[in-house]
Amino acid sequence: MSVIKHDLNGVLYILASTKLSDKKVHQLSLISNGEFLVTLAGKQRTIRLQSLKSLLEHPLSTLDSKIVETKNATTFAVHSTSLILCVAIKNRLLVYQLFSTPRPYHYSFIREFNTIQNVTYLEILTININQSEQQILWYGYPSTFVAQRLDQQCPSVSLLRDEDPTLQFFRDRPIEALRVLPVTSKLL
C-alpha cells in the first residue's frame, strides 16, 4: 500500500511505488485536490480518468474511464478548478467538462476547435478581463501562439501579429511553441 503526503506547498508525494498502468504513460495530471488522475497513455494515446485512491489501493483495477474519442492524442491540458479538459489530436482541439463523481468518472463533450497545424502546446488559465474572470485556452504550434476564450463563442486571437517586423524571425525559422505566459501590468 502506498502513502500519500502533501508538503506545505501543496505538492503531492507518493511514498511508495505503484504501477500506474501496463501501458506507456505519455502525460499525466493530478486534479480535483488530488482525487483523480488524467493520463494520456498506451499505443493508441488515449485519455483515461482514474481515481487515485482506487489506483493506489487496487493497482490492477480497471475502474477508469477511457475517453474513446481522444485516440491518437498528442497532448492535453486540464484546469484543476473548473475541471475543463482540452485534448489535442493532430490539428483538432476537443474540449470536455469533467465531473468529479467517481467510478467511472463522467465527462461531457463541450466543443471542438480546428487548427492549421498539429498543436504542440496547451494550457488553460483563468485571467481577469474587464473585471470578469475568463477561462482562456492558450495553444501553440510551430511559430504560432493563440489565445481562445472557452466560455464564449469568440474567434481565436493570434499572439504574433504579422504586421510586427520585430517578430519576423518566428516566421522565417519555425520554432516549437514551448509555453505562453500572460503578462499583467503588475509584472511590467
C-alpha positions in Angstrom: 0.0 0.0 0.0 1.2 3.5 -0.8 1.3 6.5 1.5 0.2 9.9 0.1 1.7 13.0 1.7 1.2 16.7 1.0 4.0 19.2 1.8 3.5 22.8 3.0 3.3 24.0 -0.7 0.6 21.5 -1.5 2.9 19.3 -3.5 1.7 15.7 -3.6 4.2 12.9 -2.9 3.5 9.2 -3.2 5.9 7.5 -0.8 5.8 4.0 -2.4 6.0 2.9 -6.0 2.7 2.0 -7.7 2.4 1.0 -11.3 0.1 3.4 -13.0 -0.7 1.2 -15.9 0.6 -1.6 -18.0 0.6 1.0 -20.9 3.2 3.6 -21.6 2.2 6.9 -19.9 3.0 9.9 -22.1 1.5 12.6 -19.9 -0.4 12.8 -16.6 -2.1 15.4 -14.4 -3.4 15.1 -10.9 -6.6 17.2 -10.4 -9.5 17.8 -8.1 -7.5 18.1 -4.9 -5.5 15.0 -5.7 -8.6 12.9 -6.1 -8.2 11.8 -9.6 -5.6 11.3 -12.3 -5.9 12.2 -16.0 -3.4 10.2 -18.2 -2.5 10.1 -21.8 -1.4 6.5 -22.2 -1.0 3.5 -24.4 -0.1 2.8 -28.0 -3.3 4.5 -29.1 -2.5 7.5 -26.9 -6.0 7.7 -25.3 -7.1 9.9 -22.4 -8.1 8.0 -19.2 -9.6 9.2 -16.0 -8.7 7.3 -12.8 -9.4 7.6 -9.1 -6.1 8.0 -7.4 -7.3 6.3 -4.3 -8.5 3.2 -6.1 -5.3 3.1 -8.2 -3.2 3.1 -5.1 -5.4 0.6 -3.2 -6.1 -1.7 -6.1 -3.4 -1.2 -8.7 -4.7 -3.9 -11.1 -8.3 -2.4 -11.0 -9.9 -1.3 -14.2 -12.1 1.3 -12.6 -11.3 4.1 -15.0 -13.0 6.0 -17.8 -11.4 6.0 -21.2 -12.4 8.9 -23.5 -12.5 6.9 -26.7 -12.8 10.0 -29.0 -9.3 11.0 -27.8 -7.5 8.2 -29.7 -4.1 9.5 -31.1 -4.0 12.5 -28.8 -0.7 14.3 -28.7 -1.1 16.4 -25.5 -3.8 17.6 -23.1 -4.4 20.4 -20.6 -6.8 20.4 -17.7 -8.0 23.3 -15.5 -7.9 21.9 -12.0 -10.7 24.1 -10.6 -13.3 24.1 -13.3 -12.4 20.5 -14.5 -12.2 21.6 -18.1 -10.1 19.2 -20.2 -8.7 20.1 -23.6 -7.2 17.4 -25.8 -5.1 18.0 -28.9 -5.4 15.4 -31.7 -3.4 16.4 -34.7 -5.0 19.7 -35.8 -8.1 19.4 -33.7 -8.8 20.5 -30.1 -11.5 18.7 -28.2 -12.9 20.4 -25.0 -14.7 18.4 -22.3 -16.2 19.1 -18.9 -15.1 16.5 -16.3 -17.2 15.6 -13.3 -15.6 14.5 -10.1 -18.2 11.8 -9.5 -16.1 8.6 -9.2 -16.4 5.2 -10.7 -16.4 5.7 -13.6 -15.6 9.4 -14.0 -18.1 11.1 -16.1 -17.4 13.7 -18.8 -19.3 15.6 -21.5 -18.1 17.0 -24.8 -18.3 20.8 -25.0 -16.9 21.9 -28.3 -14.2 21.4 -30.9 -11.7 23.8 -32.5 -9.8 23.2 -35.7 -6.2 24.5 -36.1 -3.9 24.9 -39.1 -1.2 22.6 -37.8 -0.7 20.0 -35.1 -0.9 21.5 -31.7 2.3 21.1 -29.5 1.4 23.2 -26.5 -1.8 23.6 -24.5 -2.7 25.3 -21.2 -5.9 26.6 -19.7 -5.7 29.6 -17.4 -8.3 31.8 -15.7 -7.5 35.5 -16.2 -9.3 38.7 -15.3 -10.6 40.6 -18.3 -12.7 43.7 -17.7 -13.2 42.7 -14.1 -14.6 39.4 -15.1 -12.8 36.1 -14.8 -12.4 34.3 -18.1 -11.1 30.9 -19.0 -8.5 31.1 -21.8 -7.1 28.2 -23.7 -3.6 29.0 -24.8 -2.2 26.8 -27.6 0.6 26.8 -30.0 2.2 25.0 -32.9 5.5 25.9 -34.7 5.8 29.7 -34.8 2.2 30.3 -33.8 0.7 31.1 -30.4 -3.0 31.5 -30.0 -5.5 32.5 -27.2 -9.1 31.3 -27.3 -11.8 32.1 -24.8 -13.5 28.9 -23.7 -16.7 30.3 -22.2 -17.8 32.4 -25.2 -18.2 31.9 -28.9 -15.4 34.3 -29.8 -12.8 33.9 -32.5 -9.3 32.9 -31.5 -6.6 35.6 -31.3 -3.1 35.1 -32.7 -0.5 36.4 -30.2 2.0 37.1 -33.0 1.0 39.9 -35.3 2.0 39.6 -39.0 2.5 43.4 -39.2 5.1 43.5 -36.5 8.5 43.3 -38.2 10.3 42.6 -34.9 8.7 39.1 -34.9 9.8 38.2 -38.4 12.3 35.6 -37.0 9.3 33.5 -35.8 8.0 33.3 -39.4 11.4 32.7 -41.0 12.5 29.8 -38.9 9.7 27.8 -37.4 10.3 27.2 -33.7 8.4 24.9 -31.3 5.7 26.5 -29.2 7.0 25.8 -25.6 4.9 28.0 -23.3 2.7 31.0 -23.3 2.5 33.2 -20.2 0.2 36.1 -19.8 2.0 39.3 -18.6 0.0 41.6 -16.4 0.7 45.3 -15.7 1.9 44.2 -12.3 4.8 42.4 -13.9 5.9 45.3 -16.0 
